[in-house]
Each structure stands twice: as C-alpha cells, then as structure tokens.
Amino acid sequence: MMQTPTVTPSIHQLPQAMEPRNPGIELDLDWVRRAQANTSAIERRAKTLPGRRSVKKDYQAAWLCRAISCIDLTTLSGDDTEGRVRRLCAKAHQPVRVDLLAALGMEGLTTGAVCVYHDMVPTAVEALAGTGIPVAAVSTGFPAGLSPFHLRVAEIKESVEAGASEIDIVVTRRHVLQGNWQALYDEMKTFREACGDAHVKAILATGELGTLRNVARASLVCMMAGADFIKTSTGKESVNATLPVSLVMIRAIRDYYERTGFRVGYKPAGGISKAKDAVTYLALMKDELGNRWLQPDLFRFGASSLLGDIERQLEHHVTGAYSASYRHAIG
C-alpha cells in the first residue's frame, strides 16, 4: 500500500526551485540513436498500472491533495477573457472549499501554477500577486509551433517580460519525424536561452510523433538542450497524454538523471480529467522515479477539469456523499 504523502504549502514555488536547473549537455547523437522503445512491453506495463495501485480512505484523500498541488490550472480557449482568467486564478489560490480543506487539515493548499496564453499573462500575474503561485505562458506559436522562428523567440521574451515565470514551448515536430536531432537540439537550446530565469517546459506533442521510439529520442534531445520539464501534449492534438507515452518519457528522465545527475520534471497534459487517473499517474511517478518526483517542482498535470472531479471526491471523503459538480466552482 502506498503511504500517505504530505503536502507542504511552502513547496508551491517555481519548478526546480529545490533543485539545480538542468543546464543541458552537448548533443550526444550516439546516446540518442541507441534509445529504443519496446512497444508491446511498454503497452503491457501501462495496461497493468491502474489495477496495481489501490488507495482508499485517508490514503486516497492525501494522494488527491498531492495531485492538486501539482496541477497547472489551465485555460487556453479562443474566448478567454480577463474575467475568466481572474476566476481561474482565484480557484488556483483556493482550489477546494474552505470547509473541506479545514476538515482535511490542508489549509493553504494551492495548485502548482496557472497556465494561460501570452495575452492573459499580465491579468494572471496581477490576480496571483502575493500568492506565490507562478504564471505559465504557452509560447512559440502554440499549439502548432509553425510561426516564423524569430517570432517564436520574441514571443518567449515578451511573455517573460510580462511576468511569466514558466514558459511552455512547442517543438517543431518535423525535426523529430525527419530524425533531424541537431535541428531540434539547436531550437530547444535557443528557446531555453530566450527564457532566461523563467523555467521552460518542452511540449513534444507526442500524439504527432509517430512512434514511441521518436518520443524517447525527442525527450533525450530536449533534456540535453536544457529543458527543465518535458511535457506530453498541447492538449489540442487528437491523442494527448497516455500511460505508454508517459512511461517512455519518464524512463528517459531517469536515464538522463542517472547519467548527468540533473533532475528534469515531467508534465502529462490533455485528457486527464478524473481523480482516479491522477492517482494512477502519481503511482507511475513513484514506481519509476521515486518520491522526489512527487513534488510540484518536478511533476505537473496540465488540466482544466481535473480539479473539479478531485474536489467532488474529497467532499465524498469528508461527508460520505457525492455532490453535484455545480457546487464546486471551476473558474
């Protein structure tokens, strides 16, 4: 049985706040080309994950609180308004009803960050002032990543100047599909330099990379170029975060750590909307990387609706009854 994790409000800071940032290394093409993925074995392992870990009662509540602390609460819609972003920020600061947090002994719990488009960064920064919750901005021509290169770099710099302390960038998929690892490395390194002190999450858009082997190799190249996090998806692809893809990326992170000594974070995004799925992902991180990667400086969920289901599960834990979703404001 998994032990109850503790959630410490003081850890809700920038990614890698408790770790040296990954400075990157020289591109090692031999290492990249040796990276393989046994698809059938990976799929078998992933299929067993939901049934291998079962947490109930207080243990389940503790893991769900940990999941909340690792959420990048996100709104990336064309109809976003300042009012919607302010409501989302209020939800990030108070993710669960006050009475439920008091009953759980979890006062002060917040989400890991708020993620918005560049245009909404100033609004989010103002709304979160004094909370310690970072603002993440999607950048580099999100979600396709096909705008002119100099504009993608400029977009990063403008988001940082506007107050974003985390930048979620998208890589050029064709570099991966064509095996042009030098181009991917150079692109990622330029994005990392443009971020300055802001931490960078590299979105691989795994649903568009074709094979798990491509996912493994792209993960390594982005980490070699200095990514602080690697992230599965934009949330706009037809296939987003999956357990097989997550297993491949997590093992690439482990391999990179064992060889370099630098910890890189992981962010599954898109399609994770149920509390039970969040626990499965946390269990995967614990099994493959250990407890250190169960902190919000090394693990995030990219999600918009996940928090609502977690809050309903926590109310059930406290009161013994499920409530209608409209009782829990999502933002």
Secondary structure, DSSP 8 states (H G I E B T S, - for coil): --------GGG-SSTTTTS---------HHHHHH----HHHHHHHHHHHHHH----HHHHHHHHHHHHHTEEEE---TT--HHHHHHHHHHHHS-S-HHHHHHHT-TT---SEEEE-GGGHHHHHHHTTTT---EEEE-SSTTTT-S-HHHHHHHHHHHHHTT-SEEEEE--HHHHHTT-HHHHHHHHHHHHHHHTTSEEEEE--GGGS-SHHHHHHHHHHHHHTT-SEEE---S-SSS---HHHHHHHHHHHHHHHHHH----EEE-BSS--SHHHHHHHHHHHHHHH-GGGGSTTTB-EEESSHHHHHHHHHHHHHHSS---GGGS---
